[in-house]
Amino acid sequence: MTTTVNDLPALALASLTYGGPAARWRTEAMRSHSAPRLIHITKGQGRITVAGLTNGYGPNNLIFIPAHTMYGLEVGPMVFGQILTLPDHTSWPDVPFHLRLLDVAPQKALQGHIEAIERELQPDGDSRAAACHLGLLAIFVERQLAARDPASIDKRRTSAAGRLVARYTSMIAQEFSSDRSVADYAAALGVTPTHLTRVCQQTCGRTALKLLNDRIHYEACVLLRETKSPVQDIAQRLGFQSAAYFTRSFQEKSGQTPTDFRQMGGIAVRG
C-alpha cells in the first residue's frame, strides 16, 4: 500500500494500492482512526471487515468507516482505490455503510466529486473549495443511501450477532492496550468467552482473540515503523508484561523480531 493516512482530523485524500506481501499489515490488520474514512474502490476486488463484519468488495464500491471503528481490508495486486480522511466536524453517519454503485450515472458522479476534491487539495488548490466539494459529496452519499433497495441492505449488522461483535470491536478499538483478555471483554459484554468467539467466527471468520491480537499487532507495527520509541517502551505502551513477551508475540505474528521488522522498513512518519 502506498499510503498510510494520518489520524489528524483534516480533509486528506490518498491512494489505496497493493504494496506487496511485506506491507500486508498496512491494510489487512485491524486498525481504527480518530477521524472517519471513506474508501472508494475503483478497480479489483477483495474482502473488507468493518466492526467485525466481513463483506466482499469490488469496483465502484463506497465504504464508510466511522471514527474509532475497527476495520481491515485485503488489497491484492489488481486493487486500486482512494481513501478520504474526513474532518471531525463533518456530518457523516455514526454507523458504517457499504454502497455498491451499479449504474453508470452515480459511478461517474462519485468519481467527479472525488476528483474535484483531489484538485483542490493540491498545492495550488483552495481548501475552501475542497470543503465545498466535500459537502456535495456528502449530499450525493445521502441520496444514494436513501435510494437503496431495502433488500440490498446487509441485515447482519442489526442482528444480535452483528450488534455484539460491533460492541466488542468498539471496545477493542478504545482499550486494546489495556492488557484485558477476551474473558474480560466477554464479561463486560455479559456473554461467555465461548459465545463471543463463536459470534466473531460467524461474522468475520476470526476468533475474538485474533481480532484483539490483530489490533495490537497493527499498533505495534505502526510504532516500530513510524516512531523511534524503544521496543521496551512499545511493549509497555501496548500492555505487555515484558519486552521479551512482546518480542515472542510479535515474532509469532510476523515471522520477524520487532527489531528486524523496524530495520527492514526504516522509520517513516505518516502524512
N, C-alpha and C positions, 0 to 999 in steps of 0.2 A: 504494500500500500504506500503510495507516495505522499500521503498526508496524514498528519495527526492534528486534528483541530483542537485549539486550546480551549480551556474551560472558562475564559473570560466571557461575561455576558454581553458581547458585542457582535454585531452582524458580521459574518465571515462566510466565505464560500471556498470549498476545497474539493479536489478531485478524489474519487474513490477508484483505485485500480489495484491490480494484483501486484504484490511485492515479493513473491517467491516464498518458498517454504519457511525460510528463516523469519519472515515477517508476519506469519500467520497470527501470532499473538496480538498484533495490532488491530485485527478485525474480529477474530473468532472468540477470543477470551472475553468473558463477561466484563462489562465496564459500565459506568454511569457518569454523567456530567452535571455540572451545576446549572447549565443552560440547555434549553431544548435543542433537538436536532431534527432536521428534515432531510431524509435521504431520498434522492431521485435516481432510480436505476434506469439507465438508457440502453444498456447492452448486457447480454448474458443472463445467467440465472443461477440460483443457489438457494440457500435457506437462511432465514434470519430468526433469532429468538429474541422476543421483546417481553419483558415482565414475565418470563417463564413460559411463554407460549411460542412454539416454533411453527413457522409457515414457510412455504416456498415463495420465492420472488422471481420476477422476470422483467423484461423491458417495459418501460412506461409504468412502472410501479412507483408510488409515492408513499413513504413510510415515515410516520411522525413518532419521535421519541421524546416524551415529556422530560423535564428536568428530574434528575435523581432516579431515573428508571433504568434498570439493568438491561443491557442488550449485547448481542454479539452476532456477527454475520459471516457466512462463508463468502470469500471473494476469490473466484477462480481466474485463470488466465484470460478468459473471454469476457470478464465482467468489467463494465465501466459505469461510473455514476458520479454523482456530486453529493456532497454533504453541506447543508446550510446550517450554520450555527445561528440561532435566533436570539435577539436581545431579550433580556429577562422581563422587559416591560410590555412585550407584545401579548396580544390576547389570543393565544392558541389554546386548544383543549387541554384538559388536565389528565386525559387518558390517551393511550396510543391509538393510532388508526393506520390502516393499510389500504390505500386506494389502488385499484388496478384499472388504469385508463385504457379502455378497449377501442374507443373511437378516435379517429384521426384529429378531429377538431380540438378536443380537450388536450390531446397529446401535444399539438402544436402550440396551443395557448400556454400550457405549462412551460414548455421549452422557451417560449418568448419571455415569460415573466422572469425565469431564471437567468437568461442571457442578459436581460436589461439590468438585473441586479449586479451581475458579474461586471458589466461595463462600468457601472457607477462605483464599483469597489476598486477599480484601477486607480493608479496614482493621479491620473488626470480627470478622474470622475468626481462626483459630488455625493457625499454621504447623505445629504437631504433627499436627493433623487433616489438613492438606493432605498431609503426608508419608505419613500412613497411607493416604489415598485413592490416592496415587501408587503405593504398594505394591500395592494392589488392582488398579490399572490394569496394573501390570507382570505380575501373575498372569493377568489377562484376556488380555493380549497373548501370554504364553507358551502359554496354552491354544489360542488361535486359530492360532498358528504350528504347534503340534503337530497340530492338526486339519486343516491344509491338505491338499488333494488334491495329491499329488506332481506330477500333470500340470499344475497351475496355477503351479508354481514356475518362475521365469524361469531357464532353464539357461544363458543367455548370460553370466551373471555368473561362472560357473565354467568357461567356455570359455577357450581360450588367449587369444583377443582380449579377452574381458572381464577376465581377470586382468592382462593387460598394460596396458590403459587404466586400470584401477584403481590399479596401481602408479605409472603416470605421473601421474595426478591427485593421488595421495597425495604424491608428490614436489613437485608444484607447490604444493600447499597449505602445505607446510613451507618451500619455498625460492623462492617466486615473486619475492621482492625481491632475489635474489642476482645478477641480470643474466645468468643462464645461458640459453643458447639452446636451441632444440629439439634441435639436433645434440648439445649437451652432455647433455641428458636422455636422448636415444636411446642415446648411448654408454654412459651409466651403466646403462641397461636392457639393453644387449647387443644392440640392434637398430639398423637403419639409420633415419635420419630419414624416408625414404620409407615404410618399413614402419610406423613409428609413426603417421604421418599417415594412412595407409590404414586402419589399425585404428581410429583415433579417428573417422574419417569413417564407418566401418562401424557403430560402436556408438552414436554420438550425432549424426552429421551435421555435426560440426565438425572442422576440421583441428586438428592438435596445436598449431599456432601460435595459432589462435583460442582454444583452451582456456586457453593460457598468458596471452595478452593480455587475455582476459576477466577472469581472476582479478586481474591487475594493475589493470585498469580499475576493478573494483569497489572495490579498496582505495583507489585514488586518489579515487574519488567519496566514500567514507566520510571520508577525511582532509580533503577540501576542504569537505564539508558539516558535519562534526561536530568539527572542530578549528580552531584559529587558526594552525596552522603555515604559515609562508610557502611559496609554491609551490616555491621553490628547495629548501627543506628536504624537501618531499614528494618532489620529483624524486629527490633523493639517497637518500632512505629507500627508494624503490622500485627503485633500481638504475639509474636513467637517468644517462647521462654528463653531461647538462647540462639546465638548466631549459628551454632552447629546444627541445631534442629531446623532452622530456616534453610541452611545450605542443603541439607539432605532432602527436605521437602521440595525445594526449587529444582534440584537436580533430577528428582524423580519425575517432575512435571515436564522439564525442558530438555533433559539429557545433558545439561551443562551446569557447572557450578555458577553461582552468581557472579564471581569474578571473571570467569571465562565469557559469560554472556555479555558483561559490560565491556570487556576488552574487544570482543569481536564486533560490537556495534558502535563503539565510540559513544560519546555523550553529545546529544543534540537537544537543544531546547525547543520545546513545542512552540509553534507560532502560526 
